[in-house]
Amino acid sequence: QVQLVESGGGLVQAGGSLRLSCAASGFTFSRYAMSWYRQAPGKERELVATISTTGGTLNYGDSVKGRFTISRNNSKNMVYLQMNNLKPEDTAVYYCHIPVSPYSGNWGQGTQVTVSS
């Protein structure tokens, strides 16, 4: 059974940093790209970042480029999102996801990030 468990969210002041973690299980982690999405209240879910299987290719949404860094550890089945210089508009629930796979319908519970101004 595929499981994605996000953690690391919290309340932070604007300009601060957080590191999100996602523990993945139930599939061969190293074979799939991984993504982080976020969803703010009243808004559609937004793609934040994607990392390739080996970590050699990284892609970011325009709103987070230069501030967020996605990474992964295939030996631990973990994917991370380092978020720096956070802004109030980054407030959302953050989810990790397995794109373009048989598991694309799976979502974790997400982790709440709240940035105060």
C-alpha positions in Angstrom: 0.0 0.0 0.0 1.4 3.3 -1.1 1.9 5.8 1.8 3.1 9.4 1.7 3.6 11.0 5.1 4.5 14.7 5.1 5.9 16.5 8.1 7.8 19.6 9.1 5.2 22.3 8.7 4.5 25.0 11.2 4.0 28.7 11.9 6.9 30.9 10.9 7.4 34.6 10.4 7.9 36.1 7.0 11.6 35.7 5.9 12.0 32.6 7.9 12.7 29.0 6.9 11.2 25.6 7.2 12.2 22.1 5.9 9.4 19.8 4.9 9.9 16.0 4.8 8.0 13.3 3.1 8.4 9.6 4.0 7.3 7.3 1.1 6.6 3.6 1.3 4.8 0.9 -0.6 6.5 1.4 -4.0 10.0 1.4 -5.5 10.8 5.0 -4.5 14.0 5.3 -6.6 12.2 4.6 -9.8 9.9 7.6 -9.7 10.2 11.3 -9.9 8.6 13.1 -6.9 6.9 16.4 -6.5 5.7 18.8 -3.9 2.3 20.5 -4.3 0.5 23.1 -2.2 -3.0 24.2 -1.7 -4.1 27.4 -0.1 -7.6 28.0 1.2 -10.0 28.7 -1.7 -7.3 28.0 -4.3 -6.5 25.1 -6.6 -3.6 22.8 -5.8 -0.4 24.2 -7.2 2.8 22.4 -8.3 5.7 23.7 -6.3 8.7 21.5 -7.3 9.6 18.3 -9.0 12.8 16.2 -8.7 13.9 13.4 -11.1 14.7 9.9 -9.9 18.4 10.6 -9.3 17.9 14.2 -8.3 19.7 15.4 -11.4 16.8 17.4 -12.7 14.9 19.9 -10.6 12.0 22.0 -11.7 10.2 24.8 -9.7 7.1 26.9 -9.9 7.8 30.5 -10.8 6.6 31.7 -7.4 9.2 29.7 -5.4 12.3 29.8 -7.7 15.3 30.9 -5.9 13.7 30.4 -2.5 12.8 26.7 -2.3 15.0 23.6 -2.9 13.7 20.1 -3.5 15.9 17.1 -2.7 15.6 13.4 -2.1 17.4 10.5 -0.4 16.7 7.3 -2.2 18.3 5.1 0.5 15.8 6.5 3.0 12.8 6.8 0.7 12.5 10.5 1.6 11.9 13.7 -0.3 12.5 17.1 1.2 11.5 20.7 0.5 13.8 23.4 2.0 11.9 26.7 2.1 13.7 29.9 2.7 12.7 33.5 2.7 9.1 32.5 3.3 6.3 34.9 2.4 2.7 35.1 3.6 1.6 33.9 0.2 3.4 30.6 0.8 0.8 29.8 3.4 -0.8 26.5 2.4 -1.1 22.8 3.0 1.9 21.1 1.4 1.7 17.6 -0.1 4.2 15.3 -1.7 3.1 13.4 -4.8 4.3 10.7 -7.2 3.7 12.2 -10.7 3.3 10.3 -13.9 3.0 6.9 -12.2 0.5 4.2 -11.3 0.3 5.9 -8.0 -0.6 9.4 -9.1 -4.0 9.1 -7.3 -2.3 8.8 -3.9 -2.0 11.8 -1.6 -0.9 12.1 2.0 -2.5 14.1 4.7 -0.3 17.1 3.9 1.5 19.4 6.3 0.3 23.0 7.1 2.7 25.9 6.6 1.6 29.2 7.9 3.7 32.3 7.3 2.8 35.4 9.3 3.6 38.9 8.1 
